[in-house]
Amino acid sequence: MDYISKDPEILSYIEKKIINKKMNTIKKNLINIKTSSTLAINETSEKLQKQGKEIFKFGLGQSPFPVPSSLVNELKKRAHEKNYLNVSGLLELRKQIAKYHTKKNKNKYHLDNVIIGPGSKELIFQTQLVLDGDLLLPRPSWVSYEPQAKILQKKIHWINANAESNWHITAKELDSICKKNKNKKKLLILNSPNNPSGTIHNDLKSIAKVAKKNNVIILSDEIYSELNFSGKYESISHYYPSGTIISSGISKWCGAGGWRLGALIFPKELAYVKNILRNIVSETFTSVSTPIQFAAIKAYSEDHSKYLFSSRLILETIGNYIFRELTEFGIKCQKPQGGFYMLCDFSDIIKNNKKILNSKMLCEKLLRETGFAMLPASDFGINEKFLISRIAFVDFDGKKALHYSQDKKNLSYHFLQNVCPNIINGIEKLKKWLEEINN
């Protein structure tokens, strides 16, 4: 045995056998599930920073803005609240959310058809768990929709989108998928403004018409809806309220990602789905943090229009700057219309480079050599052979940015220089690296 332990080849063989034996205890459909790429890039960036490396964080889509002070103060006041709450959530919070979405989504919602959860991600997973049938997914779409479906062993039907369609599916493509799967129950997840593209769906009315005709239930992920640069709240529920479940929360527009509070809002026609989902969550997460639920009431009951106006103005200014810089350099980008993302196609810039054969290689090499962190579009469903990446433009001091933009209707390059140096320096670093690898 001493001899075997000193032989690296034999030791490696034994270790693999032991690992394989252990892995036999894991469900096969879960073995290849990886850490969410958006969270992984953040952890990698933090690790590299601790090693003393300069990192430009264009990877994780985390709001840089501070949580509104009224919410923070309420959370402090409610720190003593310790009892379990109703499984569906705090009554007053559900009341305010129902009122909020009744106005925004132009349909009457009742507080009994609202469920509060530990972030919209968990609630989207629970919805997929409860609803039988196949999942229809736009390509590209957020990184977690597909893995959640795989965990649940759901069949996934991808619906292709591209830059010409503003990275959103068309009614024609949706109808085609539905016709090919006539007798199957179907759930479609829509997200607009979209992650990863930062674009708005231009024809929700037509999508609603096709979905209604084919009895498709829609889960409308509206986590970025308040960050639509136009200031409008656009939703598929405006055209198909009876078949749309709304997923919402305070992670993005309220800057409270770490608070982990999301909500599902059901129309009365889908109350039966809510009832089953409520039973399931009672056996999983029980209820969301009590102090945070009390504090979140302020998010839905107070006027945050100034905070939101400044947030949109800042993000649009930064998004427009990056779009202009990169497109002038020759990179194909889709101009963002909401949120804090954009898709960038490097195919015309990086040609015949044997060290960069796909989008993942592009992002890994860029991070390693420059400290610029972004995600390959392959993480969002796009074929990795296309050198497309997602950039999240959030590497700036949100508190300082809000203070600077207060009472302003537009922001100049001076704002970017003073408040967003990492944005400017990161983009310059990216362009310089592209010039070097092409020489």
N, C-alpha and C positions, 0 to 999 in steps of 0.2 A: 504493500500500500504506500510505503514511503517512496518507492521507485515511481509509482504511478503519479503521485502528487507532484513530482518534479518534472514530469514530461508535459510540456504545455499543450501538445496536440491531443494527448489522451485526456488530460484534464479538461480541455475545451469540449471534447466529445462527451465526457461524463456530465459536465455542467449543462450542456444542451439537453441531454437526456433527462436530467432532473427538472430543468425548466419546462420541457415539453410535457412531462408527467404532471407537473403542477398546473400547467395551462389547460390540461384536460378537465380541470374542475371549473373552468370558466366557460360561460355560454359562448359558442362559436361566433355569433353575430356581434359580440362585444369586444372580441380580442383586438380588432383593428381600429376601434374607436380611439381617437387621439385627443389630447388636450386641445380645447378650442384654440384655433390659430390666433385669434385676436388676443386672447389672454396669454398665450405662449409668447407672442412677440413682445408683449409688455414685460413679462417676467425676464425674457432674454435681455431686453433693453436695460432693465433695472440692474441686472447682474453685471452687464458690461460697464454701466456707469459706476458701480461700486468698485470695479477694477481700475477706475480712473480714466476710462475712455470717453471721448466726447460723442454723445449720441443725440441724433435728431429724431424725435419721436413722431413719426408719421405712420405709426402702425396701429396702436389701439385707439378706437373711437370713444374716448372718454371726454365728457364735457369739461372744459377748462374753467367754466364759470362757477363762482361760489353759490352755494345754496342761498336763496333769499333769506335775509336776516330774520324775518318774521317766523319762518319755519324753524330756524336754528334756535331762536329764543323759546319757541313753543316746545321744542324737543327738550331743552334744558328744564323747563317748567314741569314737563311730564315724565321726567326720568324716574320718578317714584312709582309710576303706574306699572304694576307687575302681574296683574291677573290675565288669564287666558281670555281672549275675546271670542265673539261669535265666529264660527268657522268662515262665514261669508265675509266677515270684516266688521269693523266698527260702524254702527248704524249711521252716525252723523257723517262719517267719511263717505259711506256708500250713497247717502242722500245727496251730498255735494257733488260727487262724481256723476251720479245720474242726472242731476240738474245741469252740470257742465256739458255733458255729452248730448243731452237733449237739445241744447242750444247749438253746439258745434256740429253735431251730426244730423240735425234737422229731423229728428224722430223722437217720439216720447219714450223715455226709458224710466223704468221703475227701480227704486233702490233694492228691491228684492231680487232683481236680475243682474246685480253687480256682485262680483267676487274679487276680493283683495288677495293678492298672492305675493310671495317673496321675489318680486321682479317679474317682468313680462316673459322672460325666457322660460321660467318654470311653468307659467300659466299656458304658454304656447305648447309646451311639452304635454301638459295635462289634457289640453284640448285634443291634441293628436292621439293621446292614449284613449280618450273616451269615444271619439268618432271612428266608427268602422269605415273601411274602404280605403281607396288609394289617395295618395298625396300628389297634387299638381303643383309643380314648382317652377317659377320663372328661372331662366338661366341668363344672367347671374342672380343670386339671391344670398341673403345673410348666411354666414357660415354654419349656424346651428340648426337650421330647419332640416337639412338633409340628415345629419348624424342622429338627430332626435327620431326621425322616421326609421332609420336603420336600427336603432336601439329597440324600437317597437316592432320591427320586422314588417313595416309597411312597404308596399310597392310604390315606387316614385316614378312619376311621368314628368320629364323635363320639358319645358316649353321655351324654345330658344328666343332670345332677344338680341339686339345688336345696337351699335351706335346709331344706325339709321332710324331705329324705332325708339331712340332715346333711352335704350337699355331697359325697355319695358315690353311686356308681351302685347300682342295685338288680339283683337276680338276674333279675327280670322284663325289665328293659330290656336286659340283656346277652343274655338268651335271644332276645329279639326281633331284635336285630342279627345274632346268629348264624344265625337262621332265614332272614333275608333274604340271607345270604351263605353258604349251606350248603357250597358246593364250594370255598370259598377257605380258604387257610391263614391263620391269624390269630394275632397276638401282642397280648396285653392288658398294658398297664402299669398297675400299681396302686401307690399310695403312701399309707400310713397309719402313723402320723399324717401328715396331708396338708399339702402345700404347694400351694395357698395358704390353705386354710381353718383349719388347725390342729386339725382334727377327726379322730376315729377312725371307721373303718368298723364299723358295728354288726352286720353279718351276713356275715362272710367265709365262713362255712360254706355258705351258699346260693350265693354267687358261685362257690365251689370246685366245687359240684355241677354247676352249669351249664357251667362251663369244662371240666370233665372230660367231660361228656356230648358237648360239641361239639369236643373235641380242641383246645382253645385252650391255647397255651403262655402262661404268665403270667410277666412280669418284675416281681418284687416289690421295689420301691424302698423299702428299710427303713433309710434313712439317719437317720430320726428315731425309730426304734422304741425306743431306749433313753431317749428324752425323753417317752415316754408318761407323763402326770402320775400315772397309777394305779400306775406302777412295773411293770406287766405288759408282757411282750414278746409282742405279738399279731401273728400272721403267717398269711397265706393258706396257707403251707406246712404249717401244722398240719392242714389238711384236704385238701390236694392236693399233697403233696410231690413226686410223680413228674413233675408238669407245671410246677413252679415253679422259676424261676431267681431266686436271691436277689442283690440288689445292696446292698452295704454299704460302710462306710468309717469314717474317723475325723474327717471334716470337722465334723460337727455335735455329736455327743455327747462328742467329745474336744477340741473347740475348735481342730482342726488343719486348717482349710480350706485355708490356704496351703501346707500340706505336700503336697497333691495325692496322696493315697493312697486308693484304693478297692479293692473286691474283688467278684468274682462267684463265687457258690457254686452248683455244679450238682449235681442229684441224679444217681445212676448212670444213670437212664433217659435223661438228656439229655447224657451224656458225649460223644456224637457231635457235639453242638453245640459243646461246649467244645473238642474237638479241632480243628475248623475255625477257631473263633475264635482259638485259640492260634496257629495258622499265620498268620492275618491280622495279629495284633498283633506277631508276630516281624518283619513287614515294615513296621510303622508306628512304634510307640514303643519297640520292642526290650525295654526293661525299665524299671522305676521306679527312681528315685534310691536307690542302695545304702545310704547312711547312714540314710535315712528308713525303709527297710524294716527295718533292724536295730532302730531305735528303736520302730517300730510293734509289735514283738513284745510290748513292755510293755503296750500298750493291750489286748491280747487275753489276756495270761497273768496279769496282776495283778488284784487286787480293787480296783475303783474305785467300790464301792457308796456310800461316803460322799460322794464327789465328785458322783456321779449323783443321789443323794438331794437334796443341796443345790441342784444345778442345776435339778432338777424343781421343787423348792419355790419357788425364786426366780422361775422362769418362770411357774409357776401363779399366784403372788401378783401378779405384774405383769399377766398376762393377765386375771385376775379384776378387777383394779382398772380397767383400760381398758374391759373389757366393761361393768362397772357404770356408769362415768362416761358412756360413749357411749349406752348403752341408756336411761339415765335422761334423757338429753338428747333422745332421740327417734330415734336412729340404730339401725337394725336390724342387730344383730351376732350372729354365731354364737359361742357361748362356746368358747374354745379348750380342747382336751383333751390336747394334746401339742405339742412343738416350740415355735416362737415366732412364730406367725402367727395372724391372724384376718381374716375377710372382713366388711366393713362396707358396708351399703346406705344411701346418703344420699338416696334417692328421696323419702322423706317430709319431709325437711328442706329440700332444695333444689327448689323448685317455681317454674315460670314464669320461670326466669332465662335470658335469651337469650344470656348469655355462657358458660353451662355447659350444653352440649347433650349431652355424653357423658362417660364416665368419664375419658377421656384429658384432655379440657379441664378437668375438675375437678382432676385431679392437677397439671397444668401451672400452672393459676391459683393453686392453693394453695401450691405450692412458690415461685412467683415472688413472691407477696404476703406469705407468712408464714415461709418457710424450712422448712415441714413437708414432708418427702419421703415419699411413699407411691406405690404402683403401681396403675394402673388394672386392674380385673379383666379387661378385654379382652385384656391380655397373657397371660392364663391361659385364654383360650377363651370367656369369657362375652361375650355381645353388649354392645357398647360403649354402647348406648342406656340400659342399666341403670347407674345411678350407684353402682356398686359398686367398692370398692377393697380392696387387700390392705395390711394394716398388719403390719410386722415389728417386734416390741417388743424390740429389742436395744441401744438407745442408752443403755447404762449401763456402769459400770466392773465387769466381771465378777470381777476379782480381789478388789476391795473387797467385792463382794456375797457371794462365797464365804466370805471371812473373817468378815463380819458374821453370816452364817447358820449358821456352824459350831455343831454340836450343838443347833440349834434345830429344833423340830417345826412351828412356824408363824411367820409374819412379820407385823408390824403396819404401819400407815401410817407409823410412825416410820422403818421401814426404807426405804420409798419416798422419804421426805423427805431422808434422809441419804445414800442410795446411788444413788437414781435420779431426780435433779432434772430431767434432760432428758426423762424419761418424763412426769412431772407437768407441767412447763412446756410441753412439746409438745402434750399433750392439752388443756391450758387455752388454748393459742394456737389450736388447731383449733376449739374450741368458740366462742371469741370471734370468730373469723373467720366462722363460720357465722351467728352472731347479726348481724354487721355486714352481710353480703350479703343477709340476709333483711329488713333494715330499709329 
